[in-house]
Amino acid sequence: MRSFVFYARFEPGERKGIVVSFPDVPEAITQGDNLADARLMAEEALGLALLTYPERGYPLPRPRARGKGLTPVGVAPQTAAKLAVLDAFRQTGIAKSDLARRMGKDEKEIRRILDPRHATKLPALTAALEALGQRLIVGVEKAA
């Protein structure tokens, strides 16, 4: 099972605020005015950075960094579902037209589903995952 949780380093900024960086996703760097703001900004920065990987033709990184001074941060659920679809599509190696046939959709709609910058509703992402031999599992945990 794949989850989209990466460990972040929260450090005081040079002048003020809190700077957040991700050892496994170096493109994701952000800052917040306080800890709560930094957490929100970290979730967004992580999601945006991860969505650039498929656009650039790179596989999604795997979370490896752990340890003292690092805090787990997950992407927003909708972003996680989109990333799961993009990753599953890349791994299967099928054509967009094949996915369209499997889903009974127009290829134009499949292009939108596979566009990292296009917002896609959860039912469409779930259907795409099923067509790719995957299923979405949602979990809940206690908030920090």
C-alpha positions as CSV (number, residue, x, y, z in Angstrom):
1,M,0.0,0.0,0.0
2,R,1.3,3.4,-0.9
3,S,0.7,6.5,1.1
4,F,1.8,10.1,0.3
5,V,3.3,11.0,3.6
6,F,6.8,12.5,3.7
7,Y,8.9,13.7,6.6
8,A,9.6,17.4,6.9
9,R,12.0,19.5,8.8
10,F,10.5,22.5,10.6
11,E,13.1,25.1,11.5
12,P,13.0,28.8,12.6
13,G,13.3,31.2,9.8
14,E,16.2,33.7,9.7
15,R,14.0,36.7,10.6
16,K,10.7,35.2,11.6
17,G,8.4,32.3,10.9
18,I,9.1,28.7,10.4
19,V,10.8,27.2,7.3
20,V,9.7,23.7,6.1
21,S,11.8,21.5,3.9
22,F,11.5,17.8,2.8
23,P,14.7,15.7,2.5
24,D,13.0,13.3,0.0
25,V,11.4,16.1,-2.0
26,P,13.9,18.9,-2.3
27,E,11.6,21.0,-4.5
28,A,9.1,21.3,-1.6
29,I,10.3,24.3,0.5
30,T,7.9,26.7,2.2
31,Q,7.5,28.9,5.2
32,G,4.7,29.8,7.6
33,D,4.1,32.6,10.1
34,N,3.6,30.1,12.9
35,L,3.5,26.3,13.4
36,A,-0.1,25.9,12.3
37,D,0.5,28.0,9.2
38,A,3.7,26.2,8.4
39,R,1.9,22.8,8.5
40,L,-0.8,24.1,6.1
41,M,1.8,25.5,3.8
42,A,3.9,22.3,4.0
43,E,0.9,20.1,2.9
44,E,0.3,22.4,-0.1
45,A,4.0,22.7,-1.1
46,L,4.5,18.9,-0.9
47,G,1.5,18.3,-3.1
48,L,2.5,20.9,-5.7
49,A,6.0,19.6,-5.8
50,L,5.0,15.9,-6.2
51,L,2.6,16.8,-9.0
52,T,5.6,18.1,-11.0
53,Y,7.2,14.7,-11.1
54,P,4.9,13.1,-13.6
55,E,5.0,16.3,-15.7
56,R,8.7,16.0,-15.9
57,G,8.6,12.3,-16.6
58,Y,10.1,11.3,-13.2
59,P,8.8,8.6,-11.0
60,L,7.4,9.7,-7.7
61,P,9.9,9.6,-4.8
62,R,9.5,7.2,-2.0
63,P,9.5,8.5,1.6
64,R,12.8,7.4,3.1
65,A,13.9,10.1,5.5
66,R,12.9,9.5,9.1
67,G,14.3,10.3,12.4
68,K,14.7,12.9,15.1
69,G,13.7,16.4,14.2
70,L,11.5,15.3,11.3
71,T,7.6,15.5,11.3
72,P,5.3,13.5,9.0
73,V,3.3,15.6,6.5
74,G,0.7,14.2,4.1
75,V,-0.6,15.7,1.0
76,A,-4.3,16.6,0.7
77,P,-6.6,13.6,0.0
78,Q,-7.6,14.8,-3.4
79,T,-3.9,15.3,-4.4
80,A,-3.0,11.9,-3.0
81,A,-5.7,10.3,-5.2
82,K,-4.5,12.2,-8.3
83,L,-0.9,11.2,-7.5
84,A,-2.0,7.5,-7.2
85,V,-3.6,7.6,-10.6
86,L,-0.6,9.2,-12.3
87,D,1.7,6.7,-10.7
88,A,-0.4,3.7,-11.5
89,F,-0.8,4.9,-15.1
90,R,3.0,5.3,-15.4
91,Q,3.6,1.9,-14.0
92,T,1.2,0.1,-16.3
93,G,2.7,1.6,-19.4
94,I,-0.6,1.5,-21.3
95,A,-1.7,4.2,-23.7
96,K,-4.3,6.9,-22.9
97,S,-6.6,5.4,-25.5
98,D,-6.4,2.0,-23.7
99,L,-7.3,3.6,-20.4
100,A,-10.2,5.4,-22.2
101,R,-11.5,2.1,-23.5
102,R,-11.2,0.4,-20.1
103,M,-13.1,3.2,-18.5
104,G,-15.6,3.7,-21.3
105,K,-14.7,7.4,-21.6
106,D,-13.6,9.7,-24.3
107,E,-9.8,10.1,-24.6
108,K,-10.2,13.9,-24.0
109,E,-11.6,13.1,-20.5
110,I,-8.7,10.8,-19.9
111,R,-6.2,13.5,-20.8
112,R,-7.9,15.7,-18.2
113,I,-7.7,13.0,-15.5
114,L,-4.0,12.5,-16.3
115,D,-3.2,16.2,-16.3
116,P,-1.5,17.0,-12.9
117,R,-2.8,20.6,-13.1
118,H,-6.4,19.7,-13.8
119,A,-8.6,19.2,-10.7
120,T,-10.4,15.9,-11.0
121,K,-13.3,14.7,-8.8
122,L,-12.8,11.8,-6.6
123,P,-15.2,9.4,-8.3
124,A,-13.3,9.8,-11.6
125,L,-10.0,9.2,-9.9
126,T,-11.4,6.1,-8.1
127,A,-12.7,4.8,-11.4
128,A,-9.3,5.4,-13.1
129,L,-7.5,3.5,-10.4
130,E,-9.9,0.6,-10.7
131,A,-9.3,0.5,-14.5
132,L,-5.6,0.4,-13.7
133,G,-6.0,-2.5,-11.3
134,Q,-5.7,-0.4,-8.1
135,R,-8.1,0.7,-5.5
136,L,-8.2,3.8,-3.3
137,I,-8.1,3.2,0.5
138,V,-8.8,6.2,2.8
139,G,-7.4,6.2,6.3
140,V,-8.0,8.4,9.3
141,E,-5.6,9.2,12.1
142,K,-5.5,11.5,15.1
143,A,-4.5,15.1,14.2
144,A,-1.2,16.4,15.6
